[in-house]
């Protein structure tokens, strides 16, 4: 049932991207490929999805996506500044038109008073402009936080193409 909802949203995103002759990419940390999995579960997604980046560690965020060490040290991996750099790197590397970047603390451990478990930052970039960056405090266990994150990422991506 849950997967079906992700597939439905992914198919809606794909339809909008195909309509506009655009490509999608994503850079995922705490979701570990769940967004990419939901995208490729849509038949024909290769028409609008070329690649994604799973950059779980800070070193991979820096080396693969070009996130600055200063940003990682100053703001932390779970920050709006870092997801903006992640999405910029994903768009640059993939040459996609629309990108989403996700970083968060899915739990059950790893939280802090400033960034409790369930804190997730997401950035959306359309062509050359970061269109939206947001921080969410999501409830639930690790699986629920990851799932809710992907729902939010897809819903806003669809809205940006409306």
Phi and psi restraints in degrees (value plus and minus 20) as a CYANA .aco file:
   2 UNK   PHI     -82.1   -42.1
   2 UNK   PSI     -66.4   -26.4
   3 UNK   PHI     -78.9   -38.9
   3 UNK   PSI     -56.9   -16.9
   4 UNK   PHI     -80.7   -40.7
   4 UNK   PSI     -62.0   -22.0
   5 UNK   PHI     -82.8   -42.8
   5 UNK   PSI     -62.8   -22.8
   6 UNK   PHI     -82.4   -42.4
   6 UNK   PSI     -61.9   -21.9
   7 UNK   PHI     -83.6   -43.6
   7 UNK   PSI     -61.3   -21.3
   8 UNK   PHI     -82.1   -42.1
   8 UNK   PSI     -67.4   -27.4
   9 UNK   PHI     -83.8   -43.8
   9 UNK   PSI     -61.2   -21.2
  10 UNK   PHI     -82.6   -42.6
  10 UNK   PSI     -60.2   -20.2
  11 UNK   PHI     -85.8   -45.8
  11 UNK   PSI     -58.5   -18.5
  12 UNK   PHI     -83.4   -43.4
  12 UNK   PSI     -63.7   -23.7
  13 UNK   PHI     -81.0   -41.0
  13 UNK   PSI     -66.8   -26.8
  14 UNK   PHI     -79.7   -39.7
  14 UNK   PSI     -59.8   -19.8
  15 UNK   PHI     -81.6   -41.6
  15 UNK   PSI     -65.0   -25.0
  16 UNK   PHI     -84.9   -44.9
  16 UNK   PSI     -62.1   -22.1
  17 UNK   PHI     -84.5   -44.5
  17 UNK   PSI     -64.8   -24.8
  18 UNK   PHI     -81.2   -41.2
  18 UNK   PSI     -64.1   -24.1
  19 UNK   PHI     -74.5   -34.5
  19 UNK   PSI     -59.5   -19.5
  20 UNK   PHI    -116.5   -76.5
  20 UNK   PSI     -13.8    26.2
  21 UNK   PHI      32.8    72.8
  21 UNK   PSI      31.0    71.0
  22 UNK   PHI    -141.5  -101.5
  22 UNK   PSI     142.0   182.0
  23 UNK   PHI    -137.6   -97.6
  23 UNK   PSI     132.5   172.5
  24 UNK   PHI    -137.3   -97.3
  24 UNK   PSI     126.7   166.7
  25 UNK   PHI    -162.4  -122.4
  25 UNK   PSI     144.1   184.1
  26 UNK   PHI    -167.7  -127.7
  26 UNK   PSI     132.9   172.9
  27 UNK   PHI    -141.6  -101.6
  27 UNK   PSI      95.9   135.9
  28 UNK   PHI    -136.2   -96.2
  28 UNK   PSI     119.3   159.3
  29 UNK   PHI    -135.5   -95.5
  29 UNK   PSI    -103.0   -63.0
  30 UNK   PHI     -85.2   -45.2
  30 UNK   PSI     -41.6    -1.6
  31 UNK   PHI    -104.3   -64.3
  31 UNK   PSI     -32.7     7.3
  32 UNK   PHI      32.6    72.6
  32 UNK   PSI      10.2    50.2
  33 UNK   PHI      83.7   123.7
  33 UNK   PSI     -20.0    20.0
  34 UNK   PHI     -83.5   -43.5
  34 UNK   PSI     -58.4   -18.4
  35 UNK   PHI     -84.4   -44.4
  35 UNK   PSI     -67.0   -27.0
  36 UNK   PHI     -80.4   -40.4
  36 UNK   PSI     -61.3   -21.3
  37 UNK   PHI     -80.9   -40.9
  37 UNK   PSI     -61.8   -21.8
  38 UNK   PHI     -88.2   -48.2
  38 UNK   PSI     -53.6   -13.6
  39 UNK   PHI     -86.2   -46.2
  39 UNK   PSI     -69.4   -29.4
  40 UNK   PHI     -95.5   -55.5
  40 UNK   PSI     -27.1    12.9
  41 UNK   PHI     -96.4   -56.4
  41 UNK   PSI     -30.2     9.8
  42 UNK   PHI    -107.5   -67.5
  42 UNK   PSI     100.0   140.0
  43 UNK   PHI     -77.4   -37.4
  43 UNK   PSI     114.8   154.8
  44 UNK   PHI      63.3   103.3
  44 UNK   PSI     -11.2    28.8
  45 UNK   PHI     -84.3   -44.3
  45 UNK   PSI     -37.8     2.2
  46 UNK   PHI     -84.5   -44.5
  46 UNK   PSI     -34.4     5.6
  47 UNK   PHI     -93.2   -53.2
  47 UNK   PSI     -36.9     3.1
  48 UNK   PHI    -160.4  -120.4
  48 UNK   PSI     -16.5    23.5
  49 UNK   PHI    -153.4  -113.4
  49 UNK   PSI      98.5   138.5
  50 UNK   PHI    -122.4   -82.4
  50 UNK   PSI     -61.8   -21.8
  51 UNK   PHI    -185.0  -145.0
  51 UNK   PSI     144.6   184.6
  52 UNK   PHI    -160.3  -120.3
  52 UNK   PSI     149.9   189.9
  53 UNK   PHI    -150.2  -110.2
  53 UNK   PSI     103.4   143.4
  54 UNK   PHI    -125.3   -85.3
  54 UNK   PSI      83.6   123.6
  55 UNK   PHI    -138.3   -98.3
  55 UNK   PSI      65.6   105.6
  56 UNK   PHI     -98.9   -58.9
  56 UNK   PSI     -58.9   -18.9
  57 UNK   PHI    -112.4   -72.4
  57 UNK   PSI     139.7   179.7
  58 UNK   PHI     -82.6   -42.6
  58 UNK   PSI     -58.5   -18.5
  59 UNK   PHI     -83.5   -43.5
  59 UNK   PSI     -58.3   -18.3
  60 UNK   PHI     -91.4   -51.4
  60 UNK   PSI     -55.4   -15.4
  61 UNK   PHI     -80.4   -40.4
  61 UNK   PSI     -60.9   -20.9
  62 UNK   PHI     -92.4   -52.4
  62 UNK   PSI     -72.7   -32.7
  63 UNK   PHI     -92.4   -52.4
  63 UNK   PSI     -57.1   -17.1
  64 UNK   PHI    -109.9   -69.9
  64 UNK   PSI     -62.0   -22.0
  65 UNK   PHI    -124.6   -84.6
  65 UNK   PSI     -27.6    12.4
  66 UNK   PHI      58.9    98.9
  66 UNK   PSI      -0.7    39.3
  67 UNK   PHI     -85.5   -45.5
  67 UNK   PSI     112.1   152.1
  68 UNK   PHI     -90.9   -50.9
  68 UNK   PSI     123.5   163.5
  69 UNK   PHI     -81.3   -41.3
  69 UNK   PSI     -54.9   -14.9
  70 UNK   PHI     -80.0   -40.0
  70 UNK   PSI     -65.4   -25.4
  71 UNK   PHI     -82.4   -42.4
  71 UNK   PSI     -64.4   -24.4
  72 UNK   PHI     -82.5   -42.5
  72 UNK   PSI     -61.8   -21.8
  73 UNK   PHI     -93.0   -53.0
  73 UNK   PSI     -59.5   -19.5
  74 UNK   PHI     -97.9   -57.9
  74 UNK   PSI     -66.4   -26.4
  75 UNK   PHI    -123.8   -83.8
  75 UNK   PSI     -43.6    -3.6
  76 UNK   PHI      69.6   109.6
  76 UNK   PSI     138.3   178.3
  77 UNK   PHI     -82.8   -42.8
  77 UNK   PSI     -51.9   -11.9
  78 UNK   PHI    -117.1   -77.1
  78 UNK   PSI      61.1   101.1
  79 UNK   PHI    -172.6  -132.6
  79 UNK   PSI     134.8   174.8
  80 UNK   PHI     -84.6   -44.6
  80 UNK   PSI     -55.4   -15.4
  81 UNK   PHI     -81.0   -41.0
  81 UNK   PSI     -64.8   -24.8
  82 UNK   PHI     -89.3   -49.3
  82 UNK   PSI     -62.6   -22.6
  83 UNK   PHI     -86.5   -46.5
  83 UNK   PSI     -51.1   -11.1
  84 UNK   PHI     -84.3   -44.3
  84 UNK   PSI     -60.0   -20.0
  85 UNK   PHI     -90.4   -50.4
  85 UNK   PSI     -55.7   -15.7
  86 UNK   PHI     -82.9   -42.9
  86 UNK   PSI     -66.8   -26.8
  87 UNK   PHI     -87.9   -47.9
  87 UNK   PSI     -55.8   -15.8
  88 UNK   PHI     -82.5   -42.5
  88 UNK   PSI     -62.8   -22.8
  89 UNK   PHI     -85.4   -45.4
  89 UNK   PSI     -59.9   -19.9
  90 UNK   PHI     -84.7   -44.7
  90 UNK   PSI     -63.3   -23.3
  91 UNK   PHI     -84.3   -44.3
  91 UNK   PSI     -64.1   -24.1
  92 UNK   PHI     -81.4   -41.4
  92 UNK   PSI     -67.6   -27.6
  93 UNK   PHI     -90.4   -50.4
  93 UNK   PSI     -55.0   -15.0
  94 UNK   PHI    -114.8   -74.8
  94 UNK   PSI     -40.7    -0.7
  95 UNK   PHI      42.6    82.6
  95 UNK   PSI       6.4    46.4
  96 UNK   PHI     -96.3   -56.3
  96 UNK   PSI     145.7   185.7
  97 UNK   PHI    -110.4   -70.4
  97 UNK   PSI     -54.4   -14.4
  98 UNK   PHI    -145.3  -105.3
  98 UNK   PSI     111.9   151.9
  99 UNK   PHI    -156.1  -116.1
  99 UNK   PSI     133.4   173.4
 100 UNK   PHI    -151.3  -111.3
 100 UNK   PSI     117.8   157.8
 101 UNK   PHI    -146.1  -106.1
 101 UNK   PSI     120.5   160.5
 102 UNK   PHI    -152.5  -112.5
 102 UNK   PSI     113.9   153.9
 103 UNK   PHI    -167.0  -127.0
 103 UNK   PSI     116.6   156.6
 104 UNK   PHI    -187.9  -147.9
 104 UNK   PSI    -196.4  -156.4
 105 UNK   PHI    -138.7   -98.7
 105 UNK   PSI      80.2   120.2
 106 UNK   PHI    -102.7   -62.7
 106 UNK   PSI     -38.3     1.7
 107 UNK   PHI      67.9   107.9
 107 UNK   PSI    -194.9  -154.9
 108 UNK   PHI     -97.1   -57.1
 108 UNK   PSI     -33.5     6.5
 109 UNK   PHI    -137.5   -97.5
 109 UNK   PSI    -199.6  -159.6
 110 UNK   PHI      82.8   122.8
 110 UNK   PSI     -28.6    11.4
 111 UNK   PHI    -100.1   -60.1
 111 UNK   PSI     149.7   189.7
 112 UNK   PHI    -163.0  -123.0
 112 UNK   PSI     150.1   190.1
 113 UNK   PHI     -78.5   -38.5
 113 UNK   PSI     -56.7   -16.7
 114 UNK   PHI     -94.5   -54.5
 114 UNK   PSI     -56.0   -16.0
 115 UNK   PHI    -152.6  -112.6
 115 UNK   PSI      64.3   104.3
 116 UNK   PHI     -90.6   -50.6
 116 UNK   PSI     143.6   183.6
 117 UNK   PHI     -73.1   -33.1
 117 UNK   PSI     116.0   156.0
 118 UNK   PHI      80.9   120.9
 118 UNK   PSI     -27.4    12.6
 119 UNK   PHI     -95.2   -55.2
 119 UNK   PSI     106.5   146.5
 120 UNK   PHI    -157.2  -117.2
 120 UNK   PSI     114.0   154.0
 121 UNK   PHI    -131.4   -91.4
 121 UNK   PSI     116.7   156.7
 122 UNK   PHI    -154.8  -114.8
 122 UNK   PSI     118.3   158.3
 123 UNK   PHI    -145.8  -105.8
 123 UNK   PSI     121.7   161.7
 124 UNK   PHI    -141.3  -101.3
 124 UNK   PSI     110.8   150.8
 125 UNK   PHI    -147.1  -107.1
 125 UNK   PSI     109.7   149.7
 126 UNK   PHI    -136.0   -96.0
 126 UNK   PSI      97.5   137.5
 127 UNK   PHI      34.0    74.0
 127 UNK   PSI    -137.4   -97.4
 128 UNK   PHI    -117.8   -77.8
 128 UNK   PSI     -12.9    27.1
 129 UNK   PHI    -146.7  -106.7
 129 UNK   PSI     108.0   148.0
 130 UNK   PHI     -89.6   -49.6
 130 UNK   PSI      96.3   136.3
 131 UNK   PHI    -108.3   -68.3
 131 UNK   PSI     -50.3   -10.3
 132 UNK   PHI    -181.9  -141.9
 132 UNK   PSI     120.4   160.4
 133 UNK   PHI    -156.8  -116.8
 133 UNK   PSI     114.9   154.9
 134 UNK   PHI    -167.5  -127.5
 134 UNK   PSI     134.6   174.6
 135 UNK   PHI    -139.1   -99.1
 135 UNK   PSI     112.1   152.1
 136 UNK   PHI    -140.4  -100.4
 136 UNK   PSI     130.6   170.6
 137 UNK   PHI    -135.8   -95.8
 137 UNK   PSI      83.1   123.1
 138 UNK   PHI    -120.0   -80.0
 138 UNK   PSI     126.3   166.3
 139 UNK   PHI    -121.8   -81.8
 139 UNK   PSI     138.1   178.1
 140 UNK   PHI      98.6   138.6
 140 UNK   PSI    -199.0  -159.0
 141 UNK   PHI    -100.1   -60.1
 141 UNK   PSI    -199.0  -159.0
 142 UNK   PHI     -72.3   -32.3
 142 UNK   PSI     -67.2   -27.2
 143 UNK   PHI     -83.1   -43.1
 143 UNK   PSI     -63.2   -23.2
 144 UNK   PHI     -87.4   -47.4
 144 UNK   PSI     -58.8   -18.8
 145 UNK   PHI     -83.7   -43.7
 145 UNK   PSI     -64.7   -24.7
 146 UNK   PHI     -83.4   -43.4
 146 UNK   PSI     -65.0   -25.0
 147 UNK   PHI     -83.3   -43.3
 147 UNK   PSI     -67.8   -27.8
 148 UNK   PHI     -81.0   -41.0
 148 UNK   PSI     -55.7   -15.7
 149 UNK   PHI     -82.5   -42.5
 149 UNK   PSI     -66.3   -26.3
 150 UNK   PHI     -85.7   -45.7
 150 UNK   PSI     -58.8   -18.8
 151 UNK   PHI     -77.7   -37.7
 151 UNK   PSI     -70.2   -30.2
 152 UNK   PHI     -80.7   -40.7
 152 UNK   PSI     -63.6   -23.6
 153 UNK   PHI     -79.9   -39.9
 153 UNK   PSI     -64.6   -24.6
 154 UNK   PHI     -89.5   -49.5
 154 UNK   PSI     -64.3   -24.3
 155 UNK   PHI     -79.2   -39.2
 155 UNK   PSI     -66.0   -26.0
 156 UNK   PHI     -89.4   -49.4
 156 UNK   PSI     -58.8   -18.8
 157 UNK   PHI     -78.7   -38.7
 157 UNK   PSI     -61.7   -21.7
 158 UNK   PHI     -84.7   -44.7
 158 UNK   PSI     -64.5   -24.5
 159 UNK   PHI     -77.6   -37.6
 159 UNK   PSI     -61.3   -21.3
 160 UNK   PHI     -82.7   -42.7
 160 UNK   PSI     -45.1    -5.1
 161 UNK   PHI    -113.6   -73.6
 161 UNK   PSI     -24.1    15.9
